[in-house]
Amino acid sequence: MAANINDIEITLLDGTPTTMGQWDDKVRLIVNVASRCGLAPQYAQLEALQKQYGERGFTVIGCPSNQFLQELGSQEKIAEYCSTTWGVTFPMTEKLKVNGKNRHPLYQELTQVTDAEGNAGNVKWNFEKFVIAPDGTAYRFRPMTNPDAPAVIAAIEAHLPG
């Protein structure tokens, strides 16, 4: 993972500009999310991880994307859905493009990360997961891998402070 991931500018769902460096001291689980996706119940697992590990130097970062045509129209509707349906407390970005020539700079970096089979490239679907450690070590998990799968938990725990 390129060291400059922390310099990448993002805008939070509420319109606040920041950079990925806001969380440079944390283990980050970055996930492209979509409210109308059949995998949306993964929000519950993501929030459970946030509650379990949040005080130990971890955060989930949700990145809504409509590239698979399953996200709500406005930032406000996304925020309301995530809060009322799943009780989401972790940070969420504004809608991002995760694939294609206009892909967000964050995903220009993330799509270079390989999965367990050694494959990089385009995000395959909603709820693709990237664990990024403070030292830049990166892991990629495809959409059907649940957020609480043993491999994801192992990647998170391996980089949490003792």
C-alpha positions as CSV (number, residue, x, y, z in Angstrom):
1,M,0.0,0.0,0.0
2,A,1.4,3.3,-1.0
3,A,2.4,5.5,2.0
4,N,0.4,8.4,0.5
5,I,-3.0,6.8,1.4
6,N,-3.1,9.1,4.4
7,D,-2.8,12.2,2.1
8,I,-5.9,11.2,0.1
9,E,-8.7,13.8,0.5
10,I,-12.1,12.5,1.3
11,T,-15.4,14.1,2.2
12,L,-17.5,12.6,5.0
13,L,-21.2,11.9,4.5
14,D,-22.1,15.1,6.5
15,G,-20.0,17.2,4.1
16,T,-16.9,17.5,6.3
17,P,-13.7,17.5,4.3
18,T,-10.8,15.5,5.7
19,T,-8.0,13.1,4.7
20,M,-7.5,9.4,5.3
21,G,-4.7,10.6,7.6
22,Q,-7.4,11.4,10.2
23,W,-7.2,7.6,11.0
24,D,-3.5,7.0,10.3
25,D,-2.9,5.6,13.8
26,K,-5.8,3.1,13.5
27,V,-6.4,-0.2,11.8
28,R,-8.9,0.7,9.2
29,L,-11.5,-1.6,7.6
30,I,-12.6,0.3,4.5
31,V,-15.7,-1.0,2.8
32,N,-17.7,0.1,-0.2
33,V,-21.3,-0.1,1.0
34,A,-24.7,0.1,-0.6
35,S,-28.0,0.4,1.2
36,R,-30.1,-1.6,-1.3
37,C,-27.7,-4.5,-1.7
38,G,-28.5,-8.0,-0.6
39,L,-25.3,-7.9,1.4
40,A,-26.5,-4.8,3.5
41,P,-26.9,-7.0,6.6
42,Q,-23.1,-6.9,6.7
43,Y,-23.6,-3.4,8.2
44,A,-24.6,-5.2,11.5
45,Q,-21.3,-7.1,11.5
46,L,-19.3,-3.9,10.6
47,E,-21.0,-2.0,13.5
48,A,-20.3,-5.0,15.9
49,L,-16.6,-4.8,14.9
50,Q,-16.6,-1.0,15.5
51,K,-18.0,-1.5,19.0
52,Q,-15.7,-4.5,19.8
53,Y,-12.4,-2.9,18.6
54,G,-13.1,0.8,18.3
55,E,-11.4,1.7,21.6
56,R,-8.4,-0.4,20.8
57,G,-7.2,1.5,17.8
58,F,-9.6,0.4,15.0
59,T,-12.2,2.0,12.8
60,V,-14.6,0.9,10.0
61,I,-14.8,3.5,7.2
62,G,-17.9,3.0,5.1
63,C,-17.7,4.3,1.5
64,P,-21.1,4.4,-0.2
65,S,-21.0,3.8,-3.9
66,N,-23.8,3.6,-6.5
67,Q,-21.6,2.0,-9.1
68,F,-23.6,-1.2,-8.8
69,L,-26.9,0.8,-8.8
70,Q,-27.9,-0.2,-5.3
71,E,-27.3,3.0,-3.2
72,L,-29.8,5.6,-2.2
73,G,-29.8,8.9,-4.0
74,S,-28.8,11.5,-1.4
75,Q,-26.2,11.6,1.4
76,E,-29.0,12.4,3.8
77,K,-31.0,9.3,2.9
78,I,-27.9,7.2,3.2
79,A,-27.1,8.6,6.6
80,E,-30.6,8.1,7.8
81,Y,-30.8,4.5,6.5
82,C,-27.5,3.5,8.1
83,S,-28.3,5.1,11.4
84,T,-31.9,4.0,11.8
85,T,-31.7,0.5,10.2
86,W,-28.2,-0.6,11.4
87,G,-27.2,1.8,14.2
88,V,-24.1,2.7,12.3
89,T,-21.7,4.9,14.4
90,F,-18.5,4.5,12.3
91,P,-17.4,7.2,9.8
92,M,-18.9,7.2,6.3
93,T,-17.7,9.1,3.3
94,E,-19.8,10.7,0.6
95,K,-20.6,8.5,-2.4
96,L,-17.4,7.4,-4.2
97,K,-16.7,5.8,-7.5
98,V,-14.8,2.6,-6.8
99,N,-14.1,1.5,-10.5
100,G,-13.6,3.0,-13.9
101,K,-11.6,6.0,-15.1
102,N,-13.3,8.4,-12.6
103,R,-12.6,6.1,-9.6
104,H,-11.9,8.0,-6.4
105,P,-8.1,8.3,-5.5
106,L,-8.7,6.2,-2.4
107,Y,-9.9,3.3,-4.6
108,Q,-7.1,4.0,-7.1
109,E,-4.8,2.9,-4.3
110,L,-7.0,0.2,-2.8
111,T,-7.6,-1.7,-6.0
112,Q,-3.9,-2.3,-6.2
113,V,-4.1,-4.5,-3.1
114,T,-4.3,-8.2,-3.8
115,D,-6.7,-10.7,-2.3
116,A,-5.8,-14.1,-0.8
117,E,-5.6,-15.5,-4.4
118,G,-3.2,-12.8,-5.4
119,N,-5.8,-10.9,-7.5
120,A,-5.9,-7.1,-7.6
121,G,-8.0,-4.9,-9.8
122,N,-11.6,-3.7,-9.9
123,V,-13.9,-3.9,-6.9
124,K,-16.2,-6.9,-7.8
125,W,-19.3,-5.8,-5.9
126,N,-20.6,-3.9,-2.9
127,F,-19.1,-4.7,0.5
128,E,-15.5,-5.4,-0.7
129,K,-13.3,-5.0,2.3
130,F,-9.8,-3.6,2.8
131,V,-7.9,-3.8,6.1
132,I,-5.2,-1.2,6.2
133,A,-2.8,-1.3,9.2
134,P,-1.1,1.9,10.5
135,D,2.2,0.6,9.0
136,G,0.6,0.4,5.5
137,T,0.1,-3.4,5.5
138,A,-3.0,-4.1,3.5
139,Y,-5.4,-7.0,3.1
140,R,-8.3,-7.4,0.7
141,F,-11.4,-9.5,1.2
142,R,-14.1,-10.0,-1.5
143,P,-17.7,-9.1,-0.9
144,M,-18.9,-12.6,0.1
145,T,-16.4,-12.7,3.0
146,N,-18.3,-11.5,6.0
147,P,-16.7,-8.7,8.1
148,D,-16.5,-11.1,11.1
149,A,-14.8,-13.9,9.1
150,P,-11.8,-15.4,10.9
151,A,-9.3,-14.1,8.2
152,V,-10.7,-10.5,8.6
153,I,-10.6,-10.7,12.4
154,A,-7.0,-12.1,12.2
155,A,-5.9,-9.2,10.0
156,I,-7.4,-6.7,12.3
157,E,-6.1,-8.2,15.5
158,A,-2.6,-8.7,14.1
159,H,-2.2,-4.9,13.9
160,L,-4.0,-3.6,17.0
161,P,-1.8,-2.2,19.8
162,G,-1.0,-4.6,22.6
